[in-house]
Amino acid sequence: MKFTRTNLEEVIIIEPAVFGDHRGWFMETYNETNFLEAGINLNFVQDNQSFSAAKGTLRGLHYQLNPKAQTKLVRCTRGAIYDVAVDIRKGSPTFGKWFGIELSAENKKQLLIPKGFAHGFLSLTENVEVQYKVDELYAPECDRGIIWNDPQIRIEWPMDIKPILSAKDEKAPLLRDAENNFSYGE
């Protein structure tokens, strides 16, 4: 496995080793020993999967408040997405900054998004499946979001269409108005 830090140092691109032959391929998507050697000590407790039928479906920007904050390990197993992490930790030198990457069934890349970061993704193809592991169970009372097109964050989504949003995501607040109990260094 290859671990690459991004412009948001805590957000990490993970590229599994893929072994292929005439039958197809095999890869490990998670290996505790490899993660520990890379300085990442997590205890994943829940696996999630989503399906987006239409190209242009946008989910996010989502996060859970402390004490139920989640670290996510995200991968796309069908189609392709543009995956985004936004630093929302108050006092962080990268507060309000974002990182985006294409994750696809073809490139097999994964993105590790730690606590204190909002997460969202845009489906770049039809019939997209996304799977992600989290280190904290879903807690609806801690579920929060930020509007996908916040002018303070200025995410450069790769699209020329109006995204398909849930009712919840359409009404999400701006970063400056969002409930947030994350602080840098905690």
mmCIF file of the C-alpha atoms, coordinates in Angstrom:
data_MODEL
# 
_entry.id   MODEL 
# 
loop_
_atom_site.group_PDB 
_atom_site.id 
_atom_site.type_symbol 
_atom_site.label_atom_id 
_atom_site.label_alt_id 
_atom_site.label_comp_id 
_atom_site.label_asym_id 
_atom_site.label_entity_id 
_atom_site.label_seq_id 
_atom_site.pdbx_PDB_ins_code 
_atom_site.Cartn_x 
_atom_site.Cartn_y 
_atom_site.Cartn_z 
_atom_site.occupancy 
_atom_site.B_iso_or_equiv 
_atom_site.pdbx_formal_charge 
_atom_site.auth_seq_id 
_atom_site.auth_comp_id 
_atom_site.auth_asym_id 
_atom_site.auth_atom_id 
_atom_site.pdbx_PDB_model_num 
ATOM 1   C CA . MET A 1 1   ? 0.000   0.000   0.000   1.00 0.00 ? 1   MET A CA 1 
ATOM 2   C CA . LYS A 1 2   ? 1.141   3.483   -0.820  1.00 0.00 ? 2   LYS A CA 1 
ATOM 3   C CA . PHE A 1 3   ? 0.181   6.348   1.534   1.00 0.00 ? 3   PHE A CA 1 
ATOM 4   C CA . THR A 1 4   ? 0.392   9.910   0.153   1.00 0.00 ? 4   THR A CA 1 
ATOM 5   C CA . ARG A 1 5   ? -0.273  13.029  2.224   1.00 0.00 ? 5   ARG A CA 1 
ATOM 6   C CA . THR A 1 6   ? -2.208  15.833  0.523   1.00 0.00 ? 6   THR A CA 1 
ATOM 7   C CA . ASN A 1 7   ? -2.236  19.622  0.896   1.00 0.00 ? 7   ASN A CA 1 
ATOM 8   C CA . LEU A 1 8   ? -4.373  18.889  3.980   1.00 0.00 ? 8   LEU A CA 1 
ATOM 9   C CA . GLU A 1 9   ? -1.698  16.842  5.753   1.00 0.00 ? 9   GLU A CA 1 
ATOM 10  C CA . GLU A 1 10  ? -4.104  14.639  7.704   1.00 0.00 ? 10  GLU A CA 1 
ATOM 11  C CA . VAL A 1 11  ? -6.061  13.708  4.546   1.00 0.00 ? 11  VAL A CA 1 
ATOM 12  C CA . ILE A 1 12  ? -4.282  10.755  2.945   1.00 0.00 ? 12  ILE A CA 1 
ATOM 13  C CA . ILE A 1 13  ? -4.549  9.073   -0.461  1.00 0.00 ? 13  ILE A CA 1 
ATOM 14  C CA . ILE A 1 14  ? -4.173  5.305   -0.162  1.00 0.00 ? 14  ILE A CA 1 
ATOM 15  C CA . GLU A 1 15  ? -3.283  3.216   -3.193  1.00 0.00 ? 15  GLU A CA 1 
ATOM 16  C CA . PRO A 1 16  ? -3.577  -0.534  -2.633  1.00 0.00 ? 16  PRO A CA 1 
ATOM 17  C CA . ALA A 1 17  ? -1.214  -2.932  -4.357  1.00 0.00 ? 17  ALA A CA 1 
ATOM 18  C CA . VAL A 1 18  ? -3.204  -4.677  -7.085  1.00 0.00 ? 18  VAL A CA 1 
ATOM 19  C CA . PHE A 1 19  ? -2.184  -8.163  -8.187  1.00 0.00 ? 19  PHE A CA 1 
ATOM 20  C CA . GLY A 1 20  ? -3.587  -9.273  -11.520 1.00 0.00 ? 20  GLY A CA 1 
ATOM 21  C CA . ASP A 1 21  ? -3.392  -12.221 -13.837 1.00 0.00 ? 21  ASP A CA 1 
ATOM 22  C CA . HIS A 1 22  ? -5.481  -13.863 -16.565 1.00 0.00 ? 22  HIS A CA 1 
ATOM 23  C CA . ARG A 1 23  ? -8.340  -14.405 -14.052 1.00 0.00 ? 23  ARG A CA 1 
ATOM 24  C CA . GLY A 1 24  ? -8.649  -10.781 -12.945 1.00 0.00 ? 24  GLY A CA 1 
ATOM 25  C CA . TRP A 1 25  ? -7.144  -9.047  -9.917  1.00 0.00 ? 25  TRP A CA 1 
ATOM 26  C CA . PHE A 1 26  ? -6.855  -9.038  -6.102  1.00 0.00 ? 26  PHE A CA 1 
ATOM 27  C CA . MET A 1 27  ? -6.095  -6.253  -3.631  1.00 0.00 ? 27  MET A CA 1 
ATOM 28  C CA . GLU A 1 28  ? -6.198  -5.562  0.095   1.00 0.00 ? 28  GLU A CA 1 
ATOM 29  C CA . THR A 1 29  ? -8.301  -2.450  0.742   1.00 0.00 ? 29  THR A CA 1 
ATOM 30  C CA . TYR A 1 30  ? -7.373  -2.353  4.419   1.00 0.00 ? 30  TYR A CA 1 
ATOM 31  C CA . ASN A 1 31  ? -4.524  -3.940  6.344   1.00 0.00 ? 31  ASN A CA 1 
ATOM 32  C CA . GLU A 1 32  ? -4.111  -2.925  9.985   1.00 0.00 ? 32  GLU A CA 1 
ATOM 33  C CA . THR A 1 33  ? -0.352  -3.598  9.988   1.00 0.00 ? 33  THR A CA 1 
ATOM 34  C CA . ASN A 1 34  ? 0.234   -1.403  6.921   1.00 0.00 ? 34  ASN A CA 1 
ATOM 35  C CA . PHE A 1 35  ? -1.869  1.378   8.411   1.00 0.00 ? 35  PHE A CA 1 
ATOM 36  C CA . LEU A 1 36  ? -0.005  1.202   11.739  1.00 0.00 ? 36  LEU A CA 1 
ATOM 37  C CA . GLU A 1 37  ? 3.342   1.331   9.913   1.00 0.00 ? 37  GLU A CA 1 
ATOM 38  C CA . ALA A 1 38  ? 2.077   4.497   8.190   1.00 0.00 ? 38  ALA A CA 1 
ATOM 39  C CA . GLY A 1 39  ? 1.201   6.000   11.604  1.00 0.00 ? 39  GLY A CA 1 
ATOM 40  C CA . ILE A 1 40  ? -2.551  5.493   11.239  1.00 0.00 ? 40  ILE A CA 1 
ATOM 41  C CA . ASN A 1 41  ? -4.147  3.799   14.235  1.00 0.00 ? 41  ASN A CA 1 
ATOM 42  C CA . LEU A 1 42  ? -7.880  3.307   13.712  1.00 0.00 ? 42  LEU A CA 1 
ATOM 43  C CA . ASN A 1 43  ? -10.558 0.917   14.890  1.00 0.00 ? 43  ASN A CA 1 
ATOM 44  C CA . PHE A 1 44  ? -13.200 0.725   12.164  1.00 0.00 ? 44  PHE A CA 1 
ATOM 45  C CA . VAL A 1 45  ? -16.644 -0.153  13.550  1.00 0.00 ? 45  VAL A CA 1 
ATOM 46  C CA . GLN A 1 46  ? -19.049 0.277   10.615  1.00 0.00 ? 46  GLN A CA 1 
ATOM 47  C CA . ASP A 1 47  ? -19.001 -0.191  6.838   1.00 0.00 ? 47  ASP A CA 1 
ATOM 48  C CA . ASN A 1 48  ? -21.328 1.889   4.642   1.00 0.00 ? 48  ASN A CA 1 
ATOM 49  C CA . GLN A 1 49  ? -22.265 1.688   0.977   1.00 0.00 ? 49  GLN A CA 1 
ATOM 50  C CA . SER A 1 50  ? -24.168 4.134   -1.209  1.00 0.00 ? 50  SER A CA 1 
ATOM 51  C CA . PHE A 1 51  ? -25.551 3.945   -4.731  1.00 0.00 ? 51  PHE A CA 1 
ATOM 52  C CA . SER A 1 52  ? -26.141 6.968   -6.971  1.00 0.00 ? 52  SER A CA 1 
ATOM 53  C CA . ALA A 1 53  ? -28.063 6.184   -10.161 1.00 0.00 ? 53  ALA A CA 1 
ATOM 54  C CA . ALA A 1 54  ? -27.541 9.501   -11.943 1.00 0.00 ? 54  ALA A CA 1 
ATOM 55  C CA . LYS A 1 55  ? -24.367 11.287  -13.001 1.00 0.00 ? 55  LYS A CA 1 
ATOM 56  C CA . GLY A 1 56  ? -24.191 14.617  -11.157 1.00 0.00 ? 56  GLY A CA 1 
ATOM 57  C CA . THR A 1 57  ? -25.501 13.336  -7.818  1.00 0.00 ? 57  THR A CA 1 
ATOM 58  C CA . LEU A 1 58  ? -23.795 15.278  -5.039  1.00 0.00 ? 58  LEU A CA 1 
ATOM 59  C CA . ARG A 1 59  ? -23.742 13.998  -1.450  1.00 0.00 ? 59  ARG A CA 1 
ATOM 60  C CA . GLY A 1 60  ? -22.357 16.323  1.187   1.00 0.00 ? 60  GLY A CA 1 
ATOM 61  C CA . LEU A 1 61  ? -20.679 18.076  2.722   1.00 0.00 ? 61  LEU A CA 1 
ATOM 62  C CA . HIS A 1 62  ? -21.264 15.868  5.784   1.00 0.00 ? 62  HIS A CA 1 
ATOM 63  C CA . TYR A 1 63  ? -19.691 15.297  9.207   1.00 0.00 ? 63  TYR A CA 1 
ATOM 64  C CA . GLN A 1 64  ? -20.626 14.221  12.725  1.00 0.00 ? 64  GLN A CA 1 
ATOM 65  C CA . LEU A 1 65  ? -19.986 16.393  15.773  1.00 0.00 ? 65  LEU A CA 1 
ATOM 66  C CA . ASN A 1 66  ? -17.879 15.267  18.725  1.00 0.00 ? 66  ASN A CA 1 
ATOM 67  C CA . PRO A 1 67  ? -18.154 12.989  20.635  1.00 0.00 ? 67  PRO A CA 1 
ATOM 68  C CA . LYS A 1 68  ? -19.406 10.937  17.648  1.00 0.00 ? 68  LYS A CA 1 
ATOM 69  C CA . ALA A 1 69  ? -17.033 12.349  15.012  1.00 0.00 ? 69  ALA A CA 1 
ATOM 70  C CA . GLN A 1 70  ? -15.962 9.895   12.322  1.00 0.00 ? 70  GLN A CA 1 
ATOM 71  C CA . THR A 1 71  ? -12.803 9.163   10.389  1.00 0.00 ? 71  THR A CA 1 
ATOM 72  C CA . LYS A 1 72  ? -13.740 7.751   6.966   1.00 0.00 ? 72  LYS A CA 1 
ATOM 73  C CA . LEU A 1 73  ? -11.870 5.513   4.549   1.00 0.00 ? 73  LEU A CA 1 
ATOM 74  C CA . VAL A 1 74  ? -13.655 6.057   1.211   1.00 0.00 ? 74  VAL A CA 1 
ATOM 75  C CA . ARG A 1 75  ? -13.443 4.131   -2.057  1.00 0.00 ? 75  ARG A CA 1 
ATOM 76  C CA . CYS A 1 76  ? -15.506 3.932   -5.229  1.00 0.00 ? 76  CYS A CA 1 
ATOM 77  C CA . THR A 1 77  ? -16.248 0.362   -6.320  1.00 0.00 ? 77  THR A CA 1 
ATOM 78  C CA . ARG A 1 78  ? -18.389 1.131   -9.381  1.00 0.00 ? 78  ARG A CA 1 
ATOM 79  C CA . GLY A 1 79  ? -18.118 4.132   -11.676 1.00 0.00 ? 79  GLY A CA 1 
ATOM 80  C CA . ALA A 1 80  ? -16.276 7.280   -10.588 1.00 0.00 ? 80  ALA A CA 1 
ATOM 81  C CA . ILE A 1 81  ? -16.654 10.123  -8.095  1.00 0.00 ? 81  ILE A CA 1 
ATOM 82  C CA . TYR A 1 82  ? -14.963 13.384  -7.262  1.00 0.00 ? 82  TYR A CA 1 
ATOM 83  C CA . ASP A 1 83  ? -14.320 13.045  -3.526  1.00 0.00 ? 83  ASP A CA 1 
ATOM 84  C CA . VAL A 1 84  ? -13.743 16.116  -1.347  1.00 0.00 ? 84  VAL A CA 1 
ATOM 85  C CA . ALA A 1 85  ? -12.528 16.762  2.203   1.00 0.00 ? 85  ALA A CA 1 
ATOM 86  C CA . VAL A 1 86  ? -12.787 20.196  3.871   1.00 0.00 ? 86  VAL A CA 1 
ATOM 87  C CA . ASP A 1 87  ? -10.888 21.165  7.030   1.00 0.00 ? 87  ASP A CA 1 
ATOM 88  C CA . ILE A 1 88  ? -13.443 22.555  9.514   1.00 0.00 ? 88  ILE A CA 1 
ATOM 89  C CA . ARG A 1 89  ? -11.220 22.561  12.635  1.00 0.00 ? 89  ARG A CA 1 
ATOM 90  C CA . LYS A 1 90  ? -11.286 25.994  14.240  1.00 0.00 ? 90  LYS A CA 1 
ATOM 91  C CA . GLY A 1 91  ? -7.776  27.446  14.549  1.00 0.00 ? 91  GLY A CA 1 
ATOM 92  C CA . SER A 1 92  ? -6.311  25.142  11.883  1.00 0.00 ? 92  SER A CA 1 
ATOM 93  C CA . PRO A 1 93  ? -3.864  26.735  9.431   1.00 0.00 ? 93  PRO A CA 1 
ATOM 94  C CA . THR A 1 94  ? -5.888  25.034  6.677   1.00 0.00 ? 94  THR A CA 1 
ATOM 95  C CA . PHE A 1 95  ? -9.373  25.883  8.062   1.00 0.00 ? 95  PHE A CA 1 
ATOM 96  C CA . GLY A 1 96  ? -11.858 26.136  5.181   1.00 0.00 ? 96  GLY A CA 1 
ATOM 97  C CA . LYS A 1 97  ? -9.377  24.647  2.687   1.00 0.00 ? 97  LYS A CA 1 
ATOM 98  C CA . TRP A 1 98  ? -10.309 21.603  0.650   1.00 0.00 ? 98  TRP A CA 1 
ATOM 99  C CA . PHE A 1 99  ? -8.782  18.680  -1.200  1.00 0.00 ? 99  PHE A CA 1 
ATOM 100 C CA . GLY A 1 100 ? -10.434 16.819  -4.060  1.00 0.00 ? 100 GLY A CA 1 
ATOM 101 C CA . ILE A 1 101 ? -9.545  13.665  -5.978  1.00 0.00 ? 101 ILE A CA 1 
ATOM 102 C CA . GLU A 1 102 ? -11.163 11.311  -8.450  1.00 0.00 ? 102 GLU A CA 1 
ATOM 103 C CA . LEU A 1 103 ? -11.833 7.906   -6.948  1.00 0.00 ? 103 LEU A CA 1 
ATOM 104 C CA . SER A 1 104 ? -12.976 5.206   -9.330  1.00 0.00 ? 104 SER A CA 1 
ATOM 105 C CA . ALA A 1 105 ? -13.440 1.491   -9.687  1.00 0.00 ? 105 ALA A CA 1 
ATOM 106 C CA . GLU A 1 106 ? -10.682 1.705   -12.274 1.00 0.00 ? 106 GLU A CA 1 
ATOM 107 C CA . ASN A 1 107 ? -8.002  3.600   -10.313 1.00 0.00 ? 107 ASN A CA 1 
ATOM 108 C CA . LYS A 1 108 ? -8.831  1.844   -6.994  1.00 0.00 ? 108 LYS A CA 1 
ATOM 109 C CA . LYS A 1 109 ? -7.577  4.816   -4.947  1.00 0.00 ? 109 LYS A CA 1 
ATOM 110 C CA . GLN A 1 110 ? -8.994  5.447   -1.487  1.00 0.00 ? 110 GLN A CA 1 
ATOM 111 C CA . LEU A 1 111 ? -9.167  8.605   0.607   1.00 0.00 ? 111 LEU A CA 1 
ATOM 112 C CA . LEU A 1 112 ? -8.731  8.749   4.380   1.00 0.00 ? 112 LEU A CA 1 
ATOM 113 C CA . ILE A 1 113 ? -10.705 11.661  5.831   1.00 0.00 ? 113 ILE A CA 1 
ATOM 114 C CA . PRO A 1 114 ? -10.094 12.252  9.560   1.00 0.00 ? 114 PRO A CA 1 
ATOM 115 C CA . LYS A 1 115 ? -12.334 13.689  12.244  1.00 0.00 ? 115 LYS A CA 1 
ATOM 116 C CA . GLY A 1 116 ? -12.667 17.461  11.930  1.00 0.00 ? 116 GLY A CA 1 
ATOM 117 C CA . PHE A 1 117 ? -13.148 17.360  8.167   1.00 0.00 ? 117 PHE A CA 1 
ATOM 118 C CA . ALA A 1 118 ? -16.394 17.599  6.206   1.00 0.00 ? 118 ALA A CA 1 
ATOM 119 C CA . HIS A 1 119 ? -16.812 15.109  3.358   1.00 0.00 ? 119 HIS A CA 1 
ATOM 120 C CA . GLY A 1 120 ? -18.730 15.098  0.104   1.00 0.00 ? 120 GLY A CA 1 
ATOM 121 C CA . PHE A 1 121 ? -18.648 13.537  -3.321  1.00 0.00 ? 121 PHE A CA 1 
ATOM 122 C CA . LEU A 1 122 ? -20.042 14.063  -6.811  1.00 0.00 ? 122 LEU A CA 1 
ATOM 123 C CA . SER A 1 123 ? -20.887 11.121  -9.089  1.00 0.00 ? 123 SER A CA 1 
ATOM 124 C CA . LEU A 1 124 ? -18.981 11.512  -12.364 1.00 0.00 ? 124 LEU A CA 1 
ATOM 125 C CA . THR A 1 125 ? -20.730 8.562   -14.025 1.00 0.00 ? 125 THR A CA 1 
ATOM 126 C CA . GLU A 1 126 ? -24.075 6.843   -13.804 1.00 0.00 ? 126 GLU A CA 1 
ATOM 127 C CA . ASN A 1 127 ? -24.608 3.903   -11.443 1.00 0.00 ? 127 ASN A CA 1 
ATOM 128 C CA . VAL A 1 128 ? -21.963 4.792   -8.872  1.00 0.00 ? 128 VAL A CA 1 
ATOM 129 C CA . GLU A 1 129 ? -21.279 2.702   -5.785  1.00 0.00 ? 129 GLU A CA 1 
ATOM 130 C CA . VAL A 1 130 ? -19.226 4.098   -2.917  1.00 0.00 ? 130 VAL A CA 1 
ATOM 131 C CA . GLN A 1 131 ? -18.081 2.122   0.104   1.00 0.00 ? 131 GLN A CA 1 
ATOM 132 C CA . TYR A 1 132 ? -16.528 3.557   3.219   1.00 0.00 ? 132 TYR A CA 1 
ATOM 133 C CA . LYS A 1 133 ? -15.404 2.432   6.626   1.00 0.00 ? 133 LYS A CA 1 
ATOM 134 C CA . VAL A 1 134 ? -15.883 4.626   9.712   1.00 0.00 ? 134 VAL A CA 1 
ATOM 135 C CA . ASP A 1 135 ? -14.393 4.498   13.191  1.00 0.00 ? 135 ASP A CA 1 
ATOM 136 C CA . GLU A 1 136 ? -17.588 5.660   14.955  1.00 0.00 ? 136 GLU A CA 1 
ATOM 137 C CA . LEU A 1 137 ? -21.175 4.497   14.560  1.00 0.00 ? 137 LEU A CA 1 
ATOM 138 C CA . TYR A 1 138 ? -23.724 6.723   12.824  1.00 0.00 ? 138 TYR A CA 1 
ATOM 139 C CA . ALA A 1 139 ? -25.331 9.102   15.323  1.00 0.00 ? 139 ALA A CA 1 
ATOM 140 C CA . PRO A 1 140 ? -28.244 11.074  13.813  1.00 0.00 ? 140 PRO A CA 1 
ATOM 141 C CA . GLU A 1 141 ? -28.198 13.566  16.702  1.00 0.00 ? 141 GLU A CA 1 
ATOM 142 C CA . CYS A 1 142 ? -24.616 14.538  15.723  1.00 0.00 ? 142 CYS A CA 1 
ATOM 143 C CA . ASP A 1 143 ? -25.151 14.533  11.931  1.00 0.00 ? 143 ASP A CA 1 
ATOM 144 C CA . ARG A 1 144 ? -24.354 17.928  10.377  1.00 0.00 ? 144 ARG A CA 1 
ATOM 145 C CA . GLY A 1 145 ? -23.572 19.450  6.996   1.00 0.00 ? 145 GLY A CA 1 
ATOM 146 C CA . ILE A 1 146 ? -22.274 22.426  5.061   1.00 0.00 ? 146 ILE A CA 1 
ATOM 147 C CA . ILE A 1 147 ? -23.639 23.633  1.725   1.00 0.00 ? 147 ILE A CA 1 
ATOM 148 C CA . TRP A 1 148 ? -21.742 22.166  -1.226  1.00 0.00 ? 148 TRP A CA 1 
ATOM 149 C CA . ASN A 1 149 ? -21.176 25.532  -2.956  1.00 0.00 ? 149 ASN A CA 1 
ATOM 150 C CA . ASP A 1 150 ? -20.111 27.648  0.043   1.00 0.00 ? 150 ASP A CA 1 
ATOM 151 C CA . PRO A 1 151 ? -18.385 30.759  -1.392  1.00 0.00 ? 151 PRO A CA 1 
ATOM 152 C CA . GLN A 1 152 ? -15.887 30.790  1.504   1.00 0.00 ? 152 GLN A CA 1 
ATOM 153 C CA . ILE A 1 153 ? -14.645 27.273  0.634   1.00 0.00 ? 153 ILE A CA 1 
ATOM 154 C CA . ARG A 1 154 ? -14.897 27.606  -3.186  1.00 0.00 ? 154 ARG A CA 1 
ATOM 155 C CA . ILE A 1 155 ? -14.682 23.921  -4.100  1.00 0.00 ? 155 ILE A CA 1 
ATOM 156 C CA . GLU A 1 156 ? -13.980 23.486  -7.810  1.00 0.00 ? 156 GLU A CA 1 
ATOM 157 C CA . TRP A 1 157 ? -16.432 20.687  -8.573  1.00 0.00 ? 157 TRP A CA 1 
ATOM 158 C CA . PRO A 1 158 ? -15.796 19.129  -12.019 1.00 0.00 ? 158 PRO A CA 1 
ATOM 159 C CA . MET A 1 159 ? -19.251 19.621  -13.491 1.00 0.00 ? 159 MET A CA 1 
ATOM 160 C CA . ASP A 1 160 ? -21.175 21.823  -15.849 1.00 0.00 ? 160 ASP A CA 1 
ATOM 161 C CA . ILE A 1 161 ? -24.637 20.818  -14.641 1.00 0.00 ? 161 ILE A CA 1 
ATOM 162 C CA . LYS A 1 162 ? -26.732 21.606  -11.607 1.00 0.00 ? 162 LYS A CA 1 
ATOM 163 C CA . PRO A 1 163 ? -26.097 18.805  -9.102  1.00 0.00 ? 163 PRO A CA 1 
ATOM 164 C CA . ILE A 1 164 ? -28.776 16.438  -7.867  1.00 0.00 ? 164 ILE A CA 1 
ATOM 165 C CA . LEU A 1 165 ? -29.098 17.023  -4.105  1.00 0.00 ? 165 LEU A CA 1 
ATOM 166 C CA . SER A 1 166 ? -31.096 15.623  -1.206  1.00 0.00 ? 166 SER A CA 1 
ATOM 167 C CA . ALA A 1 167 ? -33.527 17.986  0.531   1.00 0.00 ? 167 ALA A CA 1 
ATOM 168 C CA . LYS A 1 168 ? -31.180 17.974  3.542   1.00 0.00 ? 168 LYS A CA 1 
ATOM 169 C CA . ASP A 1 169 ? -28.138 18.944  1.469   1.00 0.00 ? 169 ASP A CA 1 
ATOM 170 C CA . GLU A 1 170 ? -30.044 21.715  -0.357  1.00 0.00 ? 170 GLU A CA 1 
ATOM 171 C CA . LYS A 1 171 ? -30.725 23.388  3.008   1.00 0.00 ? 171 LYS A CA 1 
ATOM 172 C CA . ALA A 1 172 ? -27.279 22.906  4.585   1.00 0.00 ? 172 ALA A CA 1 
ATOM 173 C CA . PRO A 1 173 ? -25.769 26.055  6.146   1.00 0.00 ? 173 PRO A CA 1 
ATOM 174 C CA . LEU A 1 174 ? -22.640 27.930  5.176   1.00 0.00 ? 174 LEU A CA 1 
ATOM 175 C CA . LEU A 1 175 ? -19.423 26.994  6.991   1.00 0.00 ? 175 LEU A CA 1 
ATOM 176 C CA . ARG A 1 176 ? -19.576 30.212  9.037   1.00 0.00 ? 176 ARG A CA 1 
ATOM 177 C CA . ASP A 1 177 ? -23.092 29.295  10.274  1.00 0.00 ? 177 ASP A CA 1 
ATOM 178 C CA . ALA A 1 178 ? -22.651 25.521  10.692  1.00 0.00 ? 178 ALA A CA 1 
ATOM 179 C CA . GLU A 1 179 ? -22.587 23.933  14.121  1.00 0.00 ? 179 GLU A CA 1 
ATOM 180 C CA . ASN A 1 180 ? -19.012 22.821  14.650  1.00 0.00 ? 180 ASN A CA 1 
ATOM 181 C CA . ASN A 1 181 ? -17.210 21.676  17.816  1.00 0.00 ? 181 ASN A CA 1 
ATOM 182 C CA . PHE A 1 182 ? -13.829 20.830  16.261  1.00 0.00 ? 182 PHE A CA 1 
ATOM 183 C CA . SER A 1 183 ? -10.632 22.605  17.280  1.00 0.00 ? 183 SER A CA 1 
ATOM 184 C CA . TYR A 1 184 ? -7.190  22.245  15.763  1.00 0.00 ? 184 TYR A CA 1 
ATOM 185 C CA . GLY A 1 185 ? -4.760  20.286  17.922  1.00 0.00 ? 185 GLY A CA 1 
ATOM 186 C CA . GLU A 1 186 ? -7.383  18.398  19.912  1.00 0.00 ? 186 GLU A CA 1 
# 
